[in-house]
C-alpha cells in the first residue's frame, strides 16, 4: 500500500457517452464536498454530451499532466489507453471505471467508484504497475515523430499493398528480416489486444517482457518472440511501399517511407492502475476470453 496526498483529480470521460458524463457530474459533487479539485482534459469537438460536464474545468494536456494526482477514467479500454498519453513523466494513480464493454483495464464497476475513492484517499489500495514504451520514428537521422504506448506499436500495410520487409535489431544485434503484412511490438498489457489476434502469447502484466509478433508472415516459421523489456528494439523499413503506417496503441498513426527507422525502449514512467481488491488478472481473462464456456 502507498499513501499519497490527493489534492487534484483529473477525469477522462468516454466521448459521446451520456452515462459517463453523468458519472463525472456525480464525481464532481463528491470531490467538491471533500475540498478536492477536479479538472478534465479538453473534450473532443464531436462530443455531443460535453456541454453537460457540470462546470468541470477543462485544461490543456500539459497542464493536466502536471496537476492531476489521481486520474479517474470513465469509459472502456480505449479511453484508458488514451489516458496513458496524459500521465506525463509523473507516477500518477489511475482509477478505471468501466463504462465500456471489454474492460481489461477499467476493472472497477460504477457502483464501486466512491468506495474505491474513499480507500485511495485513506491510502488503502494496491497498485498494478504496467510497463509503457517510448517510441521514436527517425528519418534521415532526425526524429520526426515520437510518442508513448501502453499496448503496442504496429507497423502495418494498408489494404492491397504488397508484403513489407522489416529488419529487427535488439540492442544493435540483428534478429531477423520479417517479410509480412506487418509487425506488432507489444507490452504485456497489450498482449491481449492485437498481439493475441495475430497469434501472439498472453503475457502476465508484471512480466519484464516485450513481444514481437509478425502479422501474416510470408515464412510460416517466423513466430512471435518474447524479449526483455530492458532491450532497445530497432525496426527498419527495408522496401519501398506507399501504403505503410506506424500506429501507436491503434489511436495515432504516421506514414512511413523506405529507410525509416523506429526506435522502441522501455519508458521510465509506469502506468499505475489502482487494483480492485476482489479480482485478479485470471478472473479478468476467464471472464473476457470466456474460458471454460
BELKA-V523215 format. One record per backbone hydrogen bond with DSSP energy under -1.0 kcal/mol. NH is the residue of the N-H (numbers start at 1). CO is the residue of the C=O. If there is no record, write none. Layout:
nh: {NH/NH}
co: {CO/CO}
This chain:
nh: {9/10/11/12/14/21/22/23/24/25/26/27/28/29/30/31/32/33/35/36/37/39/40/41/47/48/50/52/53/56/59/64/65/66/67/68/69/70/71/72/73/74/75/80/81/82/83/85/86/90/92/93/94/95/97/98/99/107/108/112/113/116/117/118/119/120/121/122/123/124/128/130/133/134/135/136/137/138/139/142/144/145/147/149/153/154/155/156/157/158/161/164/166/167/168/169/170/171/173/175/176/178/180/181/183/184/185/186/187/193/197/198/199/200/207/209/210/211/212/213/215/218/222/223/225/227/229/231/233/234/235/236/237/238/245/246/247/248/249/251/252/254/256/259/260/261/262/263/264/265/267/271/273/273/274/275/284/285/286/287/288/289/293}
co: {37/70/39/72/74/17/18/19/20/21/22/23/24/25/26/27/28/29/32/31/7/9/57/11/44/46/47/49/50/53/40/60/61/62/63/64/8/8/93/10/95/12/97/76/77/78/79/82/83/87/90/69/272/71/73/108/75/105/96/109/110/112/113/114/115/116/117/118/120/119/273/271/149/265/147/263/145/261/142/139/137/137/135/133/185/247/183/245/181/243/158/180/178/236/176/234/173/232/170/168/168/166/164/215/155/213/153/211/151/190/193/194/196/195/204/207/227/186/225/184/182/179/219/221/212/210/208/228/264/169/262/167/260/165/156/254/154/252/152/248/248/246/244/237/257/138/235/136/233/134/132/130/128/271/94/126/280/281/282/283/284/285/290}
